[in-house]
Amino acid sequence: MKAIFTLLFILVSTFSFAQQGTWQKLTTKPYPGKQDDICFVNAETGFYANGQGKFYATTNGGTTWELRSDKPGTFWRCLGFADSLNGFAGNVGTDYFPNVSDTIPLYRTTDGGRSWSPANVIGNMPKGLCAIWIQNAPFVNHGKLDNKQIWHAAGRVGSPAYYLRSTDGGNTWMSKNLGDQCQMIFDIVFTSEKVGFICAGSNADVTEAHAVVLKTIDGGNTWKKVYESKGIYEMTWKASFPTKNVGYVSIQNYNPDTSIKARYIIKTTDAGETWKEVPLDTDFSLNQYGIGFIDEQKGWVGTTKTIYETADGGKTWKKLNIGRAINKFRVYKGNKKKTVAYAIGVEVLKWEE
């Protein structure tokens, strides 16, 4: 009887552990700092790239990675792929990070990243880009309900602030300067064809910058400010909307005043119309990067030191002691509809239910 109870305990514990999910470090090439983006077209096929111009691909869920291309002088900052062959990558551009000589902000590939060509940007050319977002929008195609892809891109850190949109599958991109509303852009997220958000900084000078969130309700034609932090040395960084109404944004704080210890994220429950500050930690040395939620309650924040995890919408947090400077989280539905998440920073990580 004791043996039966022991076996049942092991089975229940194993089931609970599997349901909870864990982060595992994937085997990748060592990198001396923070890598910025990773994306997947399904749970198995994906890509990541870094500031050395190296672009990697996997077809087995990150177990192994292939170096598809190498562009020294290009600082890959953001990625977006429609399928295993067709995608775009943003370059941060010159005059910000050292050893960056490439002045082309946006590239296109049609062979899975083996080769790249400049994207067709109409209007003033942005200096560089920090974020790409693909939004599926329903439309009637020859009498049948179908989906079309609307592409969005934005940047950059250090200014200037530009927003790009493509409604023809990436063949052409319309460029718009948002310098009258913000000076730096770090992320862009859409929750529908019309509603989207930009994470920004109010000033190119970080000593004068406030964290800013912009919102559009007309597909990017116009933008309005829905959040601005009170403190200086602050900027929003990355956003995650697990639902159309509930969203989270990470906040970076570079204030040298050691008396200002509070580190917080912001959260909305009304589709981005209002935001409230949610405490994360009181560690002065801590700074935030990526943020990702799989639903309204469970999510993660990447920081300079480790990943913080919440299971109650940010009311409480725990340190996971894995993952340095995670800049981007990506969440997908894998086989049998199980959730799979990937994260990239100094290392590349994978989470599974």
N, C-alpha and C positions, 0 to 999 in steps of 0.2 A: 504494500500500500504506500509506504514512504517513497519507494522508487517511482511509483506512478505520479505522486504529487510533485516530485522533483522534475520529472519529464514534462508535466504540464506547466510548471513554472518556467522552465527553459523555453518551451514553445511560446508561451504568452510573452515572455521577455523579448524573444527574437522578433515576434510579430510587432510589438510596440516599438522596438528599435527600428525595424524596417519602415514602419509608418512615420516615425519621427524624421528620418532622413539624416544623412551626415555628409559633410564636405570632405572630399578626397583630393589630394594634390595629384595632378596629372604630370606625366613625364614630358617635359619640353626643354628646349634649349635655354640655358641660363641667360638671364638678362640683368644688366647692372642697375635698373631702376624700374619705374612704373610703366607697364604697358597699358594701352588705353582702350582697346575695343576687341570684342569677340562676338561673332554672330553665327547662327545656325539656320539652315533652311528646313531642317527637321532635327529630331533628337540625335541623329548619327552624323550628318554631314554639316560641317561648319568650318569657320575660318577665324584666324586671329592675325594681327599685325602689330608692328611696334615702331618706335622712333628711329630705329636703324634702317628702316626701309625694307624689312624682311616680312614676307607674307607667307603664312602657313595654312595648310588645309588638312582636315581629317575626314575619313569616311566611315569611321568605326567608333564614333562617340568620344573621341579624344584619347583613345588608347595609344594610337600612334599619330604622328604629324609629319607631313611632307612640306619641305620648303618649296613653294611654287614659284616665287620670284624674289629678287633682291634688287632694291633701288637705293643705293647709297646717296645720301643728301635729301631723301624724302622722309618726312616724319609722318607715318601713318597714324592718324588720330581717330578716325571713325570709319565704320563699315556698314554696308547694307546690301543684302543679296535677295533677289527674287527667286532664284533657284540655284542649283549647283554650278551653273555656268555664268549667269548674268548678275552683275552687281556693280557697286560703286564704292570708292574709297576716298576719304577726305584727307588732305595733307594740311598740316598746321601752318605751313608757309614760313617765309624767312623773317628775320629780325625779331625773333623771340627766343627760340632755343638755339644753342650753339650747334654748329656743323650741319645746319639745314640750308641747302642751296636751291632746292626746288621751289619755284614760284607758282606752279600750277596747283590750284586749290582742290580740284575735283577730277578724279579719274574714273574711267569705265573699263570693265572687262567683260568679255563674252566667252571666255574659255576658263572660267574658274580661277582667275588670278594668275594665270601663267604669263599673260601679257596685258598691258594697260595703255589706254589712249586718253587724251584730255576730253572731258565732257563738254558738251556744247552749252555754254552759259550765255544767255542773252541779257544785256545790261551791264552795269558796272561789275567788274570782277572782284570778288571778295579776296582778302589777303590770305585767308586760310579758313578751314572748317574744323569744327569740334564734334558735330553730331549729324547723324543721318537717321531718318525715320521713314518706314514704308507703311502706308495706311491703305487697307483694303476698303473699297467703297462699292456697295451694290449698285448695279444698273441693269437695264433691260437690253439684252443683246439678241437681236433678231427674234423677239418674242419670248425669250427665256431669261430668267433671272440669273445674272452672272456677277462677277466681281472684277473691278478694275483697280489697279494700283496707282496711288498718288504718292509721289516721292517728295520728301522734305529734307532740307539740309540747312545748317546754321553754324555760325562761328563769328569771331573766334576769341580765345583767351588773349588778353593784351590788346584787343581792338584791332580793326574796326568790326562793327556789328552788322552782319548781313544774314538775310534769310533767302533761301532758294527753294523753288517749287517746280516740280515737273508733273504734268497731267497726261503725258504721252509716253509713259513707260521709260522715261529717262532720256528720250531722244533730244529734248531741249529743256533747259532749266531757265526760269525767269528769276532774275536777281533783284533784291530789294534791300536798300540801306535802312536799317532801323536805328541809326545813330541819334535820332531825336527822342528815342525812348529808352535806350540803354547804350552802353559802350563796349561791353564784352558779352559774348554768348557762349554757353557751355553745353547746353543740351536742348533737344526739342522732342516733344512727345505729343501725339494726337490720340484722342479717345474715340473719335468718329471722323467722318469726312469733313465736317465743319469745325469741330472743337479741338483746339490744340493749345500747347503751353510751351513757353521758352524760359529756360533758366538763364539768368543774366546777372551782370554787375552794372551798377549805375554809372561808374566812372572807370576810365582806363587806368587811373592811378589808384592802386589798391588801398593806399592810405586814406583815400576819400570815398571809397566805394561802399555802397549799400547792396545787400542781396535783393534781387528783383525777380519777380515772376510776371511774365506777360501772358495774356490769354487772347485767343481769337475764337470767334463764333461764326466766321464766314470763310473758313478754309484757308486762312492766312492772308486775306486781302487787307484786313486791318487788325491791329493789336491794341490791347489796353492793359494798363498796369493793374494787377490784382493783389500784389504784395510788394512791400518794400520794408526791409529791416530798419530798425532804429539805429543800430550800431554801425560804425565805420569799420574798415578792414574786413568787410564781409562780402560774400558773393554766394549765390546759389550754385550748385554744381550739377547734380543729376536728379532726374525725376522718375517716379514709378507710379502708375495708375493701375491698380489691380481691378478696379471697376471704373465706370464713367464718373461716379460721384466721389469715390474715395481715392485720394492721391497723397504721395509723400515726396518731399524734396530734401536733399542733403544740403547743409549750409557749411561753407568754409569760413574760418575765422583766423585771421593773421594778426590780430591786435597784440602788440607787445606788452600791453598792460597786464601784468601777472595777477592783478586783482580780479580780472574778468575771466573766471574759470568755467562758466557755464557753456557747455556744448550742446546744441539742440538741432533737431530737424524741424520741418514744418509739415503740417497735415491739413488737408481739406476733406470735408465730408459733404460739400454742396457743389461739387463739380468745379472747384477752383474759384468760386466767387469770394470766399473768405478762407483765411488760413490761421491756424494757431500754432504756437511754438510748443514742441514736445521735447522735454529734457532727454539727453542721451547720456552724458557723463559730466564730471567736473574736473577732468584731467586737462590742465592747461596746455600740455604738450601735444594734445590730441588734435588731429584735423581729419575732416571727412572727405570721402571721395564718392564712390558709387553707392546706389541704393536700389534695392529690388524687393518686390513683394509678390508672393504667389497667390495671395488672397487679401481680404481686408485686414486680417489679423497677423499673418505670419510673413516676416520679411527680414532683410538684412541691411546693414550699413557697413561699407568698407571704410576703414580708417588707416592712418599711418602705421598703426601697430597690429591691428587684428580686425576680424569681423565681429560686429555686434548683432545679436539675434533677438527678435521679439516674437512672441506668440499671442500677444494681446493688443495689437495695434499701437505699440509704442509705450504702453503704460509701464512695462518693465523690460529690461534688457539684460542679456548675459553675454560675456565675452567667450568666443569659441577657441581662441588661441591658435588660429590658423588663418592664413591669408594676409599678406602685407600689401597695403596701398591698393586694395581692390577698387578699380576705377569703373568697372561696368559689370552689372549682373544681367543675364538673359535667362528668361524662364520659358520653357516649352512643355508641351504635352508629348510624352514619349510613347513607347509601345504600351498597349493595353490602357491607354489614357493616363498613365502615371506621369507625375510631374518630374521634369528634369530641369536643373538650373546649371548654368555655367557662369564662371566669374574669372576676371582677369585683372592682374596687377603686377607685382613682381613675379608671382607665379600664376599658373592657370589651374583652376579648381573645377570640380564637378560635384553636384548634389543630386541625389536620387531619393525618392520616397522608399 
